[in-house]
Amino acid sequence: MDLNGDYDADNIFAKIVRGDAPAAKVFEDADTLAFMDVFPQGPGHVLVIHKRATARNLLDIDPQDLHPVMDTVQRVGRAMIAALKPEGLLVTQFNGSAAGQTIFHLHFHLIPRWRQVPLGRHAGGQMADLGELAKQARAISAEIA
């Protein structure tokens, strides 16, 4: 898919928001949802989305809807650092299939980084153990102020 197109209300993230698909939730408020990536690039990989905005990518979203997403990115990032003690934090966001986007619902990746742990390939790894994801979600969630 290119940068333009119609929003698909049946994408996996929309299904998670509706409760039609499971997710290991880290944080949720009226506007946003943070949950564990089931195909993580590393331990603790979290995704942050807007729950109601139908933006496919960063270029589509209304700036007023972007603000709460970025607040949640920062809030969860701080909690992730407190819980997991990484040496760094990678925040990424893809726009269009040529850039690596695979789910066309605006989302941000928060990936804790340690020098000795290699970064997995985006959209190319194995599905994570769901029990381990739930454990990581609880640890990060417990640190959210």
N, C-alpha and C positions, 0 to 999 in steps of 0.2 A: 504494500500500500504506500502511496505517496503522502505528501504533506496535507493534501486536501481530500475531502471525502465526508461522508455522513457518519455520524456516531452510531455505533452498533450497541443498542441497549441490552444485547445478550452476550456482551464480552464477559470474560471471567470475573473481572473486577466489579462490574455492575451486578453480576450474580452474587458475589460475596457481600456487597452492600445490602442487597435485598434479602440475604439469608438463604439464597438458593444454592450456595456452594460454601463449604466449610473454610475456615481460616483460623490460624493461631493469632488472635488479636493481641496487639501490644498496647494500643491506645485508641480511644474513640471519643469524639465530641459531636456536637450538632452538625459540624461541617466536614470533618475529616475522619479518616480511618488509617491506622498504621497496623500492619500485619506482617508476619514472617513470609519471606519468599520461599515457596516450596522447591524451587530450583536455585538454591543459593550459590553465589559466587564465593562465599566464605561463611564461617560461623557467625551467626547473629545478623545476617542480611535481612533488612526490613524494607518494606515498600510503604510509601505514604501516598494516599489519594484523596481527592475531594469526593464527597459522597453524593452530591447532587449535580455538580457541574458536568456537562456533557462535552467537555473539551477532549479532543483526541490527542492533543499535544500542547506544549508550552505556548505555541503561537495562536492557539484557539481560545485560550482561557481568558475570561474577563479579569482584569487586574484585581477587582474586588474579591473574586473567588480565589485568586492566587495567594492573597495575603494570609488567610487561615491555613493554607497548605504549607506555606513557608514557616509559619509559626510552629506547626506540628513537626516539620522537618527539624527545626532547631530544638524543640522540646524533647523529641525522641532521641535525637543525636546526643544531647547532653546526658540523658538517662542511659543511653547505650554505653557511653564512655564511663559513667559511674558504675554500671553493672558489670561490664565485660573487661574493662581496663585495657583497651587496645592502645597501640602506639600511634594510631592515626584513624581518621574517618574519611572514607571516600563517599562523596555524594554525587550521583550521576543521574542524568535524565536524557532520554533519547527521543528524537523527533523524526518520524518517518522510517520506513523499512531500510532505506539506504544507510541510515545512521544506527541501525540495530534495533529499532523499536519493533516489538512483537505483539504487544497488547495495546490497542489503540484507545486507551483511556489514560489521560495524563497521570503519570506517576513518577515518583522520585525514589531512587535506590539509596539506602544508607547501608554502607558496608564497612564494618570495623576492620581495621588493617593491622596486621602484625608483620614485621619484617620477615620472619622465618616461615610464614604461612603463604603459599602461593595463591594468587587471585585466580579463581576459576573463570572459565569463559562465559560470557553473558549468553543466556538462552541455550547453553550447550552442556550443562551438567546433568547429574543424576538427581532424581527426586530425593529430598532429604527425609530422614526418619521423623515422622510426625510427632512422636513423643519427645524427641530432642528439640524440635521447633517449639513445642508447648513449653518446655523447660526454659528455653532462651527467652521466649515471650514473657513468661512470668518474672524472670530476673530483670529484664529491661523495664517492664511495667512497674515493678516495685520501686524503681528509682525515679519515676515521673513525678515531678513536683506539682 
